[in-house]
C-alpha cells in the first residue's frame, strides 16, 4: 500500500480490505504506545498521592488541585489548538505535542516542591490534551470506517495495559526508590515513543490539499457552529461525564464499602486489566462485523446492569468484586470503542483535526465536571464508608440511556450515506 493511498479520504475505493497492511499494523502499535504513555501519566497521580503528599508536605486539597489542573488545562488546550489542528501534517503535530508532554512530565520528575509539581501537571495537561485528538484524526484519515472499530479496539488496549503494567510498575519504582523515578521512567518511555513515531510513521498530510479556512479562529468557529456536529459533541460530553463519576472513588468504595483489604487492590487492577487487554480488540472486531451502533447498544445495556449492581453491592468476596469489575469493563469498552469509531465518521475531511480537538476538550472538561458532581453527591461516614454511592449509579445510568438515544440519531445519516441499515 502506497503512502498516497494511506492519505486518501476514508471512503477511498482502494481501501476495502478487512485486514491490516504491514505499515498499518506498525501504525496501530505506534498509536497504542503513544496512548499508553498519556494514560499512564494521567492515571499514576492518584496511586502516588499517598507517597507524594508526605514527601512534598502538601495537603489533600493541594494534591487535588494538582490532579484537576491537568484535566482543566487539557480541556482548555483542546479548544485553543482546534483552529490549527487541520493546518499541519498530523505526524509533525503529534511530535510537537508529544515533546511538550514529555517536557511537562520531566518537570514532574524533577519537582522539588509543590509549585514545580503543579506547573509540571499544567504543562503536561496542555500538551497531552491535544494528543488524543491527533491520534483520532490520524486513525480517521488512514483507516476506512469498516476497519476503525478494530483499530480503536487495539488503541484502547493502552488503558488496560496501563492497569496491568503501568500502575504496578510505577508503584514498584516509587516504593523501591522514590516517586521522582516513576516520572523519570515515563520520560524515558516517551522519548522512545517519539523516536519510534519519527522513524516509522509516514507523513499524514492528505488533508492539507483540501479546501479549508486559513484563519484559525474562523476554522474553530466553523467547526463548533456546524449543527451536524452538535449531537456528536453531546454524546461525547455525556459519555465522559458518566464515566468519570465512578472512577475517582472506586478504590475508596472497594475498601470501605465492599470490605476488600487494601492489599488486594492491585489484584483487582491486575485481573481486570488483563481481561481488558483481550476485551478491547474483541469488541473492536465485533463492532466492525455486527455493526457499531448495535455494539454500542449492547454496551449500554451491559453498563446499565453492571453499574446498578456495582453501586448497590454490600460487603462481598474478592472474587465477586473482580467478576463485577471485569463485566463492567466489558460494558465500558463496548460503548467507548464503537462510539469513537462512529463519531469519527461525522466530520468533513477538512475539519477532522478541529472536530477531534473540540471533542477531546469536551471529554476533559466534562470529565472534570463529572468528578465535581460525584463529590457533591456522596458523603463519608465516620468509619470511612461512602454514603449515597447508589445515587452516582442512577446518574450514570441516566446519562447512559440518554447517550444511547442520541447515538441512534448520530449514526442514522452515517448509515444512510453508506447505504446500510447498520454500520
N, C-alpha and C positions, 0 to 999 in steps of 0.2 A: 504494500500500500504506500502510495507516494505521500509526500508532505502536503501537496496541493489537495489531495483527496481528504486528508485529515482536517484541513482548514475550510472545507466546504460546509454549507449550512446543514442542519440535521436531517433534512429531507432529501439529501443528495441521493440519486438513484443508485450510485455506485456502491453505497454502504448498506447492504441488506443482509449481511451475514449474521448468523446467530452467535458466532464466536468472536474471540478477540484475535487480532493480529499480534505478532511478537511485540511490536512497538506499543500497541495499545495495552498489552499486559504490563510492560515496563512502566507505562504512564500511570496506570491504575496503582501500581505499587508505590510509585513516587508520591502520588497524591495522598495515598493512605499514610505514608511516612510523615508527610507534612502535617496532616490532620492529627496524627498520633502525638507529635511534639506540642501542637497547640492545645490539645485536650489535656495532656499531662500537666502542662503549665497551669491550666485553669483549675484542674481537679486537685492538684497536690497541695494547694494552700490550706484547705480545710483540715486534712490529716496532720499537717505540720503545725497547726495552730498551737497545740499543747507544748510544742518544743520552742516555737518562735516567740511566743508571748513572754515566758520567763527569761529567755535568752536576751531579748531586747528590752525587758522590763516595760512592757506595754499592756494596756488594759484590753479586755474583750471588745470594748467599744472601738478602740483604735484598730484592733485587728479586723473587726468587721468592716471598718471604713476602708482598710486596705483591700479587702476582698471585693466590696461593692464598687470601689474606684475602678477596678479592672473592667467590670461589666458596663458601667456607665461610660467610661472613656471609649470602650469598644463600640458601644452604640452610637456615640457621637461621631466617631471616625468613619463609620459606615456611611452616614449622611454626607459628611464632608468629602469623602472620596467618590461618591456616586457620580458626580458630574464629570469626573476624569476617567472613570473606570473603563470606558469604551474607546479611549483615545490613544492607548498604548498597546504594544504587544503584551499579551497576558503573561507570558513567561517572564518578561522583564518586570512587570508589575508585581508578580508573585515574589521574585527575588528581592525587589526593593522592600516590600513589606516584611518579608521573612528576615531580612537583615535588621530591620528596625525592631522586630520581635526579639531577635537574638540579643540585640543591644540592651533592650529592657530587661531580659532575663539575666544578662550579665550584671546589670545594676543590682538586681535582687541577690545574686550570688555574692557580690562584694559589699552589700549593705552593712555598715557598722552600727546603724541606728534606724529608728522608725521612719524618719523623714526620707532617708535614701530608699528604704524599702517601699514606702508609699509612692515615691517618684518612679521607682522601677515598675511597680504594678500599673501605674498610669501609662507609662511609655509602652509597656508590653500590651496593654489593652488597646491603645491607639492603633498599633500596627496589626495585632492579631485579629482585631475586629473586622478587618478587610480581607484577610487571607481566606477565610471560609467562603466568602462570596466569589473571590477569584477562582478558587478551586471549582465551585459550582459552575461558573461561567465557562471554564475550560472543558468540563465534562459535557456541558450543553453544546459547545462548539464542535467537539470532536467525536461525539457518540450519538448515533440516531436514537430516537425515543424508545424503540423496541429493545435497545440494549442498556438503557440508562438505569433501569431498576437493578440490574446485575452490578453495574458499576457502583451505584450508590451503596449497594449491599457490601461490597468489598471495602469501599472507602470508610463506611461507618463502622467497620470492624475495629477501627482505631479507638473507638470508645471502649469496646470490650477489652482490647489489648492494653489500654491504659489501666484498667482494673486488675488485669492478670499480671502484667509486667511492670507498668509504670509506678503505681502506688506502692506495691510491696517493695520494689527496688528503691524508691525514694525514701521510704521509711527505714529501710535497712541502712542506707548511706547516712541518714540523719542520726540514727541510733548508734552507729559504729564510729562516726566521725562527728559531723555537725550538719545543721540544716543548710549551710552555705554550699556544702559539697553536692547536695541534691540539685540545686540550681546550676552549679558548675557543670555537672554531668549533662544536664539538659542543654546547656550552651554547646557542649561538645557534640551532642547528637544533632542539634540544629545546624551547626556548621557542616557536619557530614551531609545533612539533608540538603543544604544549599548547594554544596559541591555536586551532589547527585543530580539535582534539578538543572544546574548549569551545564553539566556534561552530557546528560542523557535526554533531556527534554528538547524537542524541536520548537522553533518559534510558533506561537499561536496568534497569528495576525490576520487571519482571513477576514475578520470583521472590519479591519481598517479600510478596506476597499468599498465598504457600504456607505451610503449617504447618511450623515448624522450631523447634528448641530455642533459647531465648533466651540460655541460658548458653553463653558462648564455649568454655569447656573441655569441657563435655558435648557440644557440637556437634562439636568436634575429635575427641573420643574416639569418638563415634558413627560418624564417617566412617572413622577408622583401624580401628575394630573390626568394620566391616562385611565379612563374609567374601567377598561378591561382588566387592569391590574389590581383594582381595589379589593375584589373578592379574595384574590390570592394573598394579598397583604393581610387581610382579616384572618384568613386561615393560619397564616404564619404566626400572627400575634397570639391567637388562641392556643395553638399547639405549644408555643413556648411558655405562655403564662401558666397553663395547666401543668406542664412538665416540670417547671421549676418550683412549684409549690410544695411538692413532697420531698424533693431531693435534699434540701438543706437540713431537714430534721430527721432524716432517715436513720442515722446511726443512734441518735438520742432515743427515738421511738423504739428501735430494736432492743436497746439495752434496758431502758426503764419501763417500757410498757409491755414488751413481748417477753421480757425476762431472760434474754440471751446475754451470757457473760461477755464483757468487752473483749476478752482474749479470743473469742470466736468470730469477731467481726471480720478479720482478714479472710477467714474461711468462707464466709458468705460472699465477700467480694470476689474471691478467687474462683469459687464454683460457678457463680452466676456469670462471671466474666468469661470463663472457659466455654460455657454453653452459648454465650452471646457471640463468640468468635465463629461458631458454626451457624447460629441463627441468622446473622446478618446476610451472608452470601445466599443462604437458602431462601430467605424472604425476597431478596433481590431477584433470584431466578424465578420464583413463583409469581412475582408481580409482573415479570415480562411474559410469562407463559399464560397465566389465567386473567391478567388484567390488573392494572394498578389501582383503579378505584375499588374493585371487589376485594383486593387485598387490604386496602385501607379500611374498608367497611368491616372486614373480619378483625383487623387490628383494633378498631374502635370497640367492637363488641367484646373482644377479649380484654381490653384495657378497662372497660366499664366494670365487668365482672370482677377482675382481679383487684382493681382499686377499692371497690366496695368490700371485698374480702379482707384485703390488707389493712385498711383503715378501721376495721371492726374486730381485728384479732385480739384475743386476750393473751395470757402467758401460754406459750406453746413451745414445742421442742425445736431444736436447731434444724432438724430435717424438714419440718413444716415450713419454717421461715425460708429455707433455701429453695424449696419447691415453689412457694408463692413468689419469691423474687425472680426465679427463672421464668415462670409463666407471665409475670408482669413484664419482663423484658421481651418476651415473645410479642405481647401486645404493643409495646412501645416501638419496637423495630418494625412491626407490621404496619404501623402508622407513619413512622418517620421516613422510611426508605421510599415507599410508593408516593408519599406526598411530595417529597423533594423531586422525584422523577417527573411527576405530573406538573408541578408548578414550574419546573424548568422549561416546559414546552410552551409557556404562555407568552413571554416577552418576544418582541421583534428582535431579529439578529443584531440590529444596530444598538439595541438597548439592553442586551443581556447583562453586561457588566454593571450598569447602573441599577437595573432591576434587582440583581443579586445582592448588591451592596445595600440597597434600601431594605431588602428582606432580612439581611444579616443584622442590620441596625435594629430593626423591629424585634428580632429574636432576642438580642441582648437587652434592650430596654424593657420589653415585656417580661423577660425572664427575671430581671431585677424587680419589676413591679410585682410579679408573682411571689417572689420571696418576701417582699414587704407585706403583701396581703396575708400571706401564710402566717407571718409573725404576729399580725394583728388578730388573727382568728383563734390562735391557740394560746394556752396559758400553761404554766408549770406548777405542778403540785409540790407540796413540801418535801416529798420523797424523791422528787426529780421526774416523776411521770408527767407526760404531756396530756393536758386536758383538751377536749373538743377536737381531737385529731380527726374524728369522723366527719367534722364539718369540712375539712380540707378535701376529703374524699368526695363529698357531694358537689363541691365547687368544681373539682377536676372532672367529674363525670358530666356535669352540665356543659363545661367547655368542650368536652369530647363530642357530645351529641350535637352541639351547635356547629362544631368544625366539620362533622360528617355531612350535615345538611348543606353547608357552604361548599364543601368539596364536591358535592354532587353537581352543583351549578358551575363550579370551576372546570370540571372535566367534560361537561357537555359540548362546548364548542371545540375542544381538542378532539373528542371522539368524532364529532361531525366532520371536522376537517380531514381526519384520517379515513373517514368512510367506514368506521367500525362502531359497533354498539358499545364495546368495552375496549379499553386501551391499557 
